Amino acid sequence: MVQITSQIHSIDGLDHPIPTVGMVSYLIEENPRDYTLIDTCFTCSIPAFESYLSKSDIDIKDINRIVLTHLHPDHVEAANEIRRKTGAKVYSHWIDAIYLSHELQYNGPPDKDAFEHVLKVMGTNIENISKKFGKIIVGPIVIDRLLKDGDTIGHTLQVIHTPGHTPGHISLYDREHRIVIGGDILFNSILNIVGPFIPPPAVTKDWETSIISARRLLNLKFEKLLLAHQSTPILENAHQMIEKAVAVAIAQKNSTIK
């Protein structure tokens, strides 16, 4: 577990079926013995998650809020089990909450065939992955608090609706510390791609909207960008890196139109 500020910790190295991707959750200390968890992990990573907490002298029962940036399984699969262990309330944008509750079926990417193709390209043994992660079927998740753009969580986190990757994807803005926790608004130096980039259409519901959402973050005053899939946190020059990622994505989009 890495301390980003005195109140913000990253929980790095949580397992992902694509080894080079990894998963990072974030823990925000609101008050002594009062924490907000940003995104969970796969259920098979809960022992590692609990080990990180134990090494940092944090009691899992002191997690009182679980905020889901979006509905993809690598961010939410463990939510029900962590809620059972902690009694925490689960927060999500109201749009993704409709799908998380199974009120409606979500038909967005990544689909099974595309996911398996990526695994093969990365040289990953699909049989070994299946043994560890199972079928990755997320049961209904009841959301305790439905979020919308502009809402505040805890003392400092402002909800920024950044749709595209999923319809209800959110980022979280900490104005005091000039930090954005971006979920999957960008990926950073994974999948053999150097530097931050807009997640590709294969894993994104509406790629054009995701580009617009990334541009929207440039209206905020921040220096650090913390992502769920990253080789390292972006602790400086975050604006410039987002601008570059957006420019590259727009160029890619325009090249496909010609």
PAVEX-461840 format. One record per residue (C-alpha): residue number from 0; x negated, y, z. Coordinates in nm, 2 decimals. Each point is the difference from the previous one (the first is absolute). Layout:
<pts>
resi / east / north / up
NUM / X / Y / Z $
...
</pts>
This chain:
<pts>
resi / east / north / up
0 / 0.00 / 0.00 / 0.00 $
1 / -0.14 / 0.34 / -0.11 $
2 / 0.07 / 0.33 / 0.18 $
3 / 0.09 / 0.26 / -0.26 $
4 / 0.09 / 0.27 / 0.26 $
5 / 0.05 / -0.02 / 0.37 $
6 / 0.37 / -0.10 / -0.07 $
7 / -0.03 / -0.19 / -0.33 $
8 / -0.15 / -0.35 / -0.04 $
9 / -0.02 / -0.21 / -0.31 $
10 / 0.04 / -0.38 / 0.02 $
11 / -0.22 / -0.12 / -0.28 $
12 / -0.06 / -0.34 / -0.16 $
13 / 0.34 / -0.15 / 0.03 $
14 / 0.05 / -0.28 / -0.25 $
15 / 0.15 / 0.04 / -0.34 $
16 / 0.05 / -0.27 / -0.27 $
17 / -0.24 / 0.20 / -0.23 $
18 / -0.32 / 0.00 / 0.21 $
19 / -0.14 / 0.32 / -0.15 $
20 / 0.32 / 0.19 / 0.09 $
21 / 0.02 / -0.05 / 0.37 $
22 / 0.26 / 0.17 / 0.22 $
23 / -0.04 / 0.30 / 0.24 $
24 / 0.26 / 0.09 / 0.26 $
25 / -0.02 / 0.31 / 0.22 $
26 / 0.07 / 0.06 / 0.37 $
27 / 0.09 / 0.34 / 0.12 $
28 / -0.03 / 0.08 / 0.37 $
29 / 0.29 / 0.23 / 0.09 $
30 / -0.05 / -0.01 / 0.37 $
31 / -0.18 / -0.23 / 0.25 $
32 / 0.14 / -0.35 / -0.06 $
33 / 0.22 / 0.13 / -0.28 $
34 / -0.09 / -0.10 / -0.36 $
35 / 0.14 / 0.02 / -0.35 $
36 / -0.10 / -0.27 / -0.24 $
37 / -0.01 / 0.10 / -0.37 $
38 / 0.06 / -0.31 / -0.21 $
39 / -0.03 / -0.36 / 0.12 $
40 / -0.18 / -0.28 / -0.18 $
41 / 0.07 / -0.36 / -0.11 $
42 / 0.12 / -0.22 / 0.28 $
43 / -0.31 / -0.22 / -0.02 $
44 / -0.21 / 0.31 / 0.09 $
45 / 0.18 / 0.06 / 0.33 $
46 / -0.27 / -0.19 / 0.21 $
47 / -0.27 / 0.23 / -0.15 $
48 / 0.22 / 0.30 / 0.06 $
49 / 0.04 / -0.09 / 0.36 $
50 / -0.37 / -0.06 / 0.03 $
51 / -0.08 / 0.35 / -0.12 $
52 / 0.24 / 0.14 / 0.26 $
53 / -0.15 / -0.21 / 0.28 $
54 / -0.35 / 0.11 / -0.09 $
55 / 0.12 / 0.36 / 0.02 $
56 / 0.18 / -0.05 / 0.34 $
57 / 0.34 / 0.07 / -0.16 $
58 / 0.30 / -0.20 / 0.11 $
59 / 0.21 / -0.10 / -0.29 $
60 / 0.31 / 0.07 / 0.21 $
61 / -0.10 / 0.37 / -0.01 $
62 / 0.09 / 0.02 / -0.36 $
63 / 0.34 / 0.17 / 0.00 $
64 / 0.05 / 0.09 / -0.37 $
65 / -0.08 / -0.19 / -0.32 $
66 / 0.01 / 0.22 / -0.31 $
67 / 0.02 / -0.18 / -0.33 $
68 / -0.14 / 0.21 / -0.29 $
69 / 0.18 / -0.22 / -0.25 $
70 / 0.16 / -0.34 / -0.05 $
71 / -0.28 / -0.21 / -0.15 $
72 / -0.07 / -0.32 / 0.19 $
73 / -0.36 / 0.08 / 0.09 $
74 / 0.13 / 0.30 / 0.19 $
75 / 0.31 / -0.15 / 0.16 $
76 / -0.01 / -0.38 / 0.03 $
77 / -0.11 / 0.01 / 0.37 $
78 / 0.24 / 0.27 / 0.10 $
79 / 0.26 / -0.22 / 0.16 $
80 / -0.26 / -0.20 / 0.19 $
81 / -0.18 / 0.31 / 0.13 $
82 / 0.34 / 0.15 / 0.10 $
83 / 0.08 / -0.32 / 0.19 $
84 / -0.34 / 0.02 / 0.19 $
85 / 0.03 / 0.38 / 0.07 $
86 / 0.36 / 0.10 / 0.00 $
87 / -0.10 / 0.28 / -0.23 $
88 / 0.25 / 0.19 / -0.22 $
89 / -0.05 / -0.04 / -0.38 $
90 / 0.00 / 0.30 / -0.23 $
91 / 0.04 / 0.02 / -0.38 $
92 / 0.11 / 0.24 / -0.26 $
93 / 0.37 / -0.06 / -0.05 $
94 / -0.03 / -0.11 / -0.36 $
95 / -0.24 / -0.28 / 0.07 $
96 / 0.20 / -0.09 / 0.31 $
97 / 0.28 / -0.11 / -0.23 $
98 / -0.22 / -0.26 / -0.15 $
99 / -0.18 / -0.10 / 0.32 $
100 / 0.34 / -0.08 / 0.16 $
101 / 0.08 / -0.21 / -0.31 $
102 / 0.31 / 0.21 / -0.06 $
103 / -0.12 / 0.02 / -0.36 $
104 / -0.26 / -0.22 / -0.17 $
105 / -0.32 / 0.18 / -0.10 $
106 / -0.10 / -0.08 / -0.36 $
107 / -0.32 / 0.20 / -0.03 $
108 / -0.36 / -0.11 / -0.05 $
109 / -0.22 / -0.18 / 0.09 $
110 / 0.18 / -0.31 / -0.13 $
111 / -0.14 / -0.35 / 0.07 $
112 / -0.15 / -0.05 / -0.35 $
113 / -0.18 / 0.33 / 0.00 $
114 / -0.13 / -0.06 / 0.35 $
115 / -0.14 / -0.34 / -0.09 $
116 / -0.16 / 0.14 / -0.32 $
117 / -0.19 / 0.25 / 0.22 $
118 / -0.11 / -0.27 / 0.23 $
119 / -0.13 / -0.21 / -0.29 $
120 / -0.19 / 0.30 / -0.15 $
121 / -0.16 / 0.07 / 0.34 $
122 / -0.11 / -0.37 / 0.02 $
123 / 0.22 / -0.07 / 0.30 $
124 / 0.11 / -0.36 / 0.07 $
125 / 0.38 / 0.02 / -0.01 $
126 / 0.04 / -0.33 / 0.19 $
127 / -0.21 / 0.12 / 0.29 $
128 / 0.19 / 0.33 / 0.01 $
129 / 0.33 / -0.19 / 0.01 $
130 / -0.12 / -0.21 / 0.30 $
131 / -0.10 / 0.31 / 0.20 $
132 / 0.28 / 0.25 / -0.09 $
133 / 0.29 / -0.24 / -0.07 $
134 / 0.27 / 0.11 / -0.24 $
135 / -0.01 / 0.36 / 0.12 $
136 / 0.38 / 0.03 / 0.03 $
137 / 0.10 / 0.30 / 0.21 $
138 / 0.32 / -0.05 / 0.20 $
139 / 0.24 / 0.28 / 0.06 $
140 / -0.15 / 0.29 / 0.20 $
141 / 0.25 / 0.21 / 0.19 $
142 / -0.12 / 0.36 / 0.00 $
143 / 0.07 / 0.19 / 0.33 $
144 / -0.07 / 0.35 / -0.14 $
145 / 0.07 / 0.10 / -0.36 $
146 / -0.25 / 0.26 / -0.12 $
147 / 0.03 / 0.28 / -0.25 $
148 / -0.24 / 0.26 / -0.14 $
149 / -0.10 / 0.26 / 0.26 $
150 / 0.08 / -0.21 / 0.31 $
151 / -0.25 / -0.01 / 0.29 $
152 / -0.12 / -0.31 / 0.17 $
153 / -0.16 / 0.03 / 0.34 $
154 / -0.19 / 0.32 / 0.07 $
155 / -0.17 / 0.08 / -0.33 $
156 / 0.10 / -0.23 / -0.29 $
157 / 0.21 / 0.16 / -0.28 $
158 / 0.18 / -0.23 / -0.24 $
159 / -0.08 / 0.07 / -0.37 $
160 / 0.21 / -0.19 / -0.24 $
161 / -0.24 / -0.12 / -0.27 $
162 / 0.20 / -0.24 / -0.23 $
163 / -0.13 / -0.19 / -0.29 $
164 / -0.19 / -0.29 / 0.14 $
165 / 0.34 / -0.09 / 0.15 $
166 / 0.31 / 0.22 / 0.00 $
167 / -0.03 / 0.07 / 0.38 $
168 / -0.38 / 0.02 / 0.03 $
169 / -0.11 / 0.26 / 0.26 $
170 / -0.32 / 0.17 / 0.10 $
171 / -0.06 / 0.15 / 0.34 $
172 / -0.15 / 0.35 / 0.05 $
173 / -0.18 / 0.09 / 0.32 $
174 / -0.03 / 0.38 / -0.04 $
175 / -0.20 / 0.04 / 0.33 $
176 / -0.28 / -0.23 / -0.11 $
177 / 0.04 / 0.07 / -0.37 $
178 / 0.05 / -0.36 / -0.08 $
179 / 0.23 / -0.19 / -0.24 $
180 / 0.08 / -0.36 / 0.06 $
181 / 0.09 / -0.10 / -0.35 $
182 / 0.11 / -0.37 / 0.00 $
183 / -0.04 / -0.10 / -0.37 $
184 / 0.01 / 0.34 / -0.15 $
185 / -0.35 / -0.08 / -0.12 $
186 / -0.24 / -0.29 / 0.01 $
187 / -0.37 / 0.07 / 0.08 $
188 / -0.28 / -0.19 / -0.15 $
189 / 0.17 / -0.34 / -0.02 $
190 / 0.06 / -0.25 / -0.28 $
191 / -0.35 / 0.09 / -0.14 $
192 / 0.11 / 0.36 / -0.07 $
193 / -0.22 / 0.27 / 0.15 $
194 / 0.17 / 0.29 / 0.18 $
195 / 0.37 / 0.07 / 0.07 $
196 / 0.26 / -0.08 / -0.27 $
197 / 0.37 / 0.00 / -0.04 $
198 / 0.12 / -0.36 / 0.05 $
199 / 0.07 / -0.16 / -0.34 $
200 / 0.34 / -0.07 / -0.15 $
201 / -0.04 / -0.37 / 0.07 $
202 / 0.06 / 0.08 / 0.37 $
203 / 0.20 / 0.32 / -0.03 $
204 / 0.37 / 0.04 / -0.05 $
205 / -0.02 / 0.34 / -0.18 $
206 / -0.36 / 0.09 / -0.10 $
207 / 0.09 / 0.35 / -0.13 $
208 / 0.18 / 0.09 / 0.32 $
209 / -0.30 / -0.13 / 0.20 $
210 / -0.23 / 0.25 / -0.19 $
211 / 0.24 / 0.28 / 0.08 $
212 / 0.01 / -0.10 / 0.37 $
213 / -0.38 / 0.00 / 0.02 $
214 / -0.01 / 0.35 / -0.15 $
215 / 0.26 / 0.11 / 0.26 $
216 / -0.25 / -0.08 / 0.28 $
217 / -0.23 / 0.28 / -0.14 $
218 / 0.25 / 0.25 / 0.14 $
219 / -0.11 / -0.10 / 0.35 $
220 / -0.30 / 0.12 / 0.19 $
221 / -0.21 / -0.30 / 0.09 $
222 / -0.36 / -0.13 / -0.01 $
223 / 0.04 / -0.38 / 0.07 $
224 / 0.20 / -0.26 / -0.18 $
225 / 0.06 / -0.34 / 0.17 $
226 / 0.12 / -0.28 / -0.23 $
227 / 0.12 / -0.35 / 0.05 $
228 / -0.24 / -0.15 / -0.25 $
229 / -0.34 / 0.16 / 0.00 $
230 / -0.37 / -0.08 / 0.02 $
231 / -0.05 / 0.30 / 0.23 $
232 / 0.23 / 0.28 / 0.13 $
233 / -0.02 / 0.33 / -0.19 $
234 / -0.12 / 0.24 / 0.27 $
235 / -0.09 / 0.29 / -0.22 $
236 / 0.09 / 0.15 / -0.34 $
237 / 0.34 / -0.18 / -0.01 $
238 / 0.16 / 0.27 / -0.21 $
239 / -0.26 / -0.03 / -0.27 $
240 / 0.02 / -0.38 / 0.00 $
241 / 0.38 / 0.01 / -0.04 $
242 / -0.03 / 0.25 / -0.29 $
243 / -0.24 / -0.23 / -0.18 $
244 / 0.21 / -0.30 / 0.05 $
245 / 0.31 / 0.18 / -0.13 $
246 / -0.20 / 0.13 / -0.30 $
247 / -0.12 / -0.35 / -0.09 $
248 / 0.36 / -0.14 / 0.03 $
249 / 0.14 / 0.27 / -0.22 $
250 / -0.27 / -0.06 / -0.26 $
251 / 0.09 / -0.38 / 0.01 $
252 / 0.37 / 0.08 / -0.03 $
253 / -0.06 / 0.23 / -0.30 $
254 / -0.22 / -0.25 / -0.17 $
255 / 0.28 / -0.27 / 0.01 $
256 / 0.24 / 0.25 / -0.16 $
257 / -0.21 / 0.06 / -0.31 $
</pts>
